[in-house]
Amino acid sequence: MISLRWRIAASYALLLALASVAIGITIVLAFQGILYAQVKVNVDRTMSEIVASAQTEGNPFSVGTQTESALDTLLDSANIEHWASPRTYVQIDSVAGAVLAKSTNLGGARFAAATDLASTTYRTLSVAGAPFLVEDRMVAVGASDRVVVHVGEPLDTLQRAFAQAQRAIATILVLALVAVLALSVFLATQMVEPINRLAREMRAIGSDRLDRRLGWSGRRDEIGQLAASFDDLLGRLEEGFARERQFISDASHELRTPLTSIHANAQLLLRWGDRDERIRRESLETIARESGSLAAMVDDMLTLAKADRGDPIPKEPIRLAEIAAQAVRASALRASEKGLLLRLAPASDATMLGERNLIGHLVSNLIDNAIKFTDAGGIDVGVGSDERVVWLEVSDTGPGIAADELPAIFDRFYRADKSRSRATPGTGLGLAIVRSIARVHDGRVAARSSAAGTTFRATFPRLLTQSS
């Protein structure tokens, strides 16, 4: 496969070569046209003098007597030699094509008779082996006479100059093409070398060296932008790997405690279960409780993975107020067991697009989280809307969350109150699931807290119907 450098060099060289050849051809054709036009001007000037002499009796150009006729003036050898020059040849024919007079520089040669004299014509023909440009014109002499005047000029000098110009331009083109090729390779190398260096540095960065950066911030061109984008990507990868490692560590920690408890109680059952009814009952209760906790954690992790995966989820118009009412009814018993008052404020019936089960999971998690961390007072659930969004608020009268911990409460397995982390039931994934579900619905969730309690607010784009 041809490398990028040679493809760029070949493209540059081809474009510049085509441009150079086009310019060279244009110059050659223009030079040829200039030379040809100069010869034509010379021939026209001589022809004009001859025609003017035929219009006046006793032409002043005549070296003979002043009483000769116009025809005699045209055919006078002295006049013909006057009009002719070393590079201008004159011949006068009858209408029938017979030579009446010609300049001595033609010698024994002659211009061939013209076949079409309806107007002035120009011919390129060979005379005595030499190329000539010849102008032919029918000239009226006196009242009834007509003659054909031929004025010619050899083109050998023009052709020699043209050939020299062609050779010079061809030489210049060859040298220019060599220079273009060398310049193209140089420019392509200058362009590709930073990319090659960038690729080498990228290959040197492995999964165990994500803290490295290219540090090409000094470049302001596209290569610098590419390097900066790669550094940003490394930063995101490093952050993502750190989150995954922390997730694995936290998950291992959270799973180890119930598994250890289940294992220990299973050992008690094997050793003492047949002998002591109390030990058998307590061990089974512990195993059931811890296995239920494990099952809930696995379900939460599956829900979180489903929300984080980014796969399209089926959505339908739903009323957030209805889902909130169902969640409040389902949680009322747990709240009353702790002596808490769970209230649903009058709610807006605004509609949003969502997956009913996931939104229900989000509302239930917020209410469960409030019940867990509230020991006295109550929990208020409200649903509202404006022209753009539908929102859900869950407020509790718990101890509140420290301001420096608020940014982390939606992280997986994070617990604001470390001293109660084991005493308070739960997987530590509830708020992380809430954030992920909000994201896949193009919404967001935030929290504000004080010593009087904490309020969680989730907002979603409102579905604008014809009735609204």
C-alpha positions, 0 to 999 in steps of 0.5 A: 500500500502506498504511504500517505506521504507519497500519495500527498507528494504525487498529488502535489506533483501532478497538480503542479505539473499539470499547471506548469504544462498548461502555462507552458503550452499557453506561453508557446501558443501566445508566442507563436501567435505574436510572431505570426501576427507580426509577419501578417502586419508586415504583409498587410502594410506592403499590400496596402501600399500596393493597393493605394498605388493602383487607385491613383494615376501617376502614382508618386511611388513610381520612379518612371514618368508621371504620365503612365497608367495605374496598371503600368505603375503596378507592373513597373519593376522599379516600383515592385522592387521598392515594395519588396524587401529582402524578406518581402516578396511581391508577385502580380498575376492576371485574373487568369493566373499568368505572372505579369510581374514579380520581385527579383528576390523570387528568382525562378520561383513563383507563388501559386495562383489563388483559387478563391479571390472573393475576398482577401485571403491568407495562405501558408504555402511552400515556395522553393522549399521554404514556408511562406505566409502569402496574402492574396487580393484582387485589385481593380486598376483603372476602369476595367482592369483587374489584377491579383496581387500576392505579397508574401514573407517567409516563415523560416525565421518565425519557425526557427524562433518558435522552435527555439522558444519551444526548446527553451520552454520544454527545458524550463518545464523539465527543470520545473517538474523536477523542482516540483517533485522535490518540493512535493516530497519535501512538503509531504514529508513536512506534513506527514512527519508530525503525524508519524511522530504523533502515531509513535507517541500514541503507540507508546501509551498503553492501558497501564500508562493512561496518565501520560499526555502528548503535550502538543499544546504549542501547535495551533494547526490541525495536528495540534488539535488532533493531539489535544483531542487525543489528550482529552480522550486519554483523560476521559479513558483514565477517568473511566478506567478509574471509575471502573476500578473503583466500581469493581473494588466497591462491588467486591467490598459490598458483595464480600460481607453478605457472602461471608455472612452466608458462608459462616451461617452455612457452616453453622448449619452444617455443624449445629443445625441438627442439634440446635433449633435456635441456631438453625432458625437464626442461620436460615434467617440470616442466609435468607436476608443476606441472599435477598440483599445480594439478589437486590444488588444484582438486580440494581446492577443489571438495571444500572447496566441497562440504563448505562448501555445507551441502547434505545429504549421504547418510550411512550407518553406517560403521566409522571403524576400517576407513576408517583402516586403508585410509588407512594402507595407502594411505599406507604407501609414502609414509611408508617413502620418507621413512624413517617408521614408520606404525603403526595402533593396535588400534582400536575398531569403533564405528559412526558415520553418515557419507559414506565418501569424505569421511571417507576424505578426512579421514583421508588428509589428516591422515596426508598432513599428518603425513608432509609435516611429519615428517622422522624418527620415525613416525606413529601412527594410532588410533581409539577411542570412548566412550558418545557419540563416535567419535574418530580421532587422528593423532600425529607426531614432527615439529617441532611447531607454535607455540602462537600459530599453532595457532588458524590452522592450519585456515584455507585456505592457511595454512602454519605454517612459512613458510620451507618453504611452497614446498619442502613439497608441498601446496595449503595446503587439507588441514586446511581440508578436514578441518575442513569435513568434520568440520563436515558430520558434526556433528563437530569437529577440534582439534590439540595440539602440543609440541616432541615432535610434533603430535596431531590429534584428530577426533571424531564422534557415535557411532551407537548400535546395538542391540548396543552 
